[in-house]
Amino acid sequence: MSTQTQQAVAMSREEVERRVRELGPWFHNLDLKGVQTAPEHFLGDYPRAKWVRFAHALPADLTGKTVLDIGCNAGFYALEMKRRGAERVVGIDSDETYLAQARFAAELSGLADGVEFRRLDVYDVGALKETFDLVLFMGVLYHLRHPLLALDLLHAHVVKDVLVFQSLQRGSPRVEELEADYPFEETEIFNQPGYPKLHFVEREYAHDWTNWWIPNRACAEAMLRDAGFELLAHPEGDVYVCRRGPVKPGQRAVYPTR
């Protein structure tokens, strides 16, 4: 355990409360030595309340496994993966404020060894030059201007085996049984509630200008399949456990990797 981690673990409750205020505001409500980082969260005890509904779908023992948490925020899921024994966990986010929170939470929890937090955009995951046994892509898709591109890049560069995906969904929860093809004259199918639809937010949704594209259930599932992921489990309303599979002939990510 590093000296910095030892100092963090030894902090008093008052020191933790002060540091939590300095690093705020927080989106993840973490329990840091009895101090709640976002006790007034509009979703309740988030993301723990969500985690308990799908935690059973992930391996309880991740010994020897590598994990990538994309859009890690304050590190809740990354730290849970370390608690399950993952050998190495990398969390990436484009917001340095969240990364500072995540590093503090890791040190205070005594989990900093083997956990790395880096500032990196999802479109630049190729820069990691590494694939991971388990990749978490939770609550990111609907914040992206180019969501399918992001899934293509995950498949091409970082997912070795399993992807855990979650996205806000709106519209019908139905999934329409679709034919492989339709004639040009067919238009009614697009009006069916269970047809894959990606809703574009031109201005804001929920007071957040970063909410760009919100899929319905059929669309989320179709996008995952199209990007080369096999749907293994659907343990919670908008959460999917997927395995990396082949992509269609000629299909590839078109974004240049740096």
Secondary structure as GFF3:
##gff-version 3
##sequence-region A 1 258
A	DSSP	alpha_helix	3	9	.	.	.	ID=ss1
A	DSSP	alpha_helix	13	23	.	.	.	ID=ss2
A	DSSP	beta_strand	31	32	.	.	.	ID=ss3
A	DSSP	beta_strand	35	36	.	.	.	ID=ss4
A	DSSP	alpha_helix	48	54	.	.	.	ID=ss5
A	DSSP	three_ten_helix	55	57	.	.	.	ID=ss6
A	DSSP	beta_strand	66	70	.	.	.	ID=ss7
A	DSSP	alpha_helix	76	83	.	.	.	ID=ss8
A	DSSP	beta_strand	88	93	.	.	.	ID=ss9
A	DSSP	alpha_helix	96	108	.	.	.	ID=ss10
A	DSSP	beta_strand	115	119	.	.	.	ID=ss11
A	DSSP	three_ten_helix	122	128	.	.	.	ID=ss12
A	DSSP	beta_strand	132	138	.	.	.	ID=ss13
A	DSSP	three_ten_helix	141	143	.	.	.	ID=ss14
A	DSSP	alpha_helix	147	157	.	.	.	ID=ss15
A	DSSP	beta_strand	159	166	.	.	.	ID=ss16
A	DSSP	three_ten_helix	188	191	.	.	.	ID=ss17
A	DSSP	beta_strand	198	200	.	.	.	ID=ss18
A	DSSP	beta_strand	213	215	.	.	.	ID=ss19
A	DSSP	alpha_helix	217	226	.	.	.	ID=ss20
A	DSSP	beta_strand	229	236	.	.	.	ID=ss21
A	DSSP	beta_strand	239	244	.	.	.	ID=ss22
###
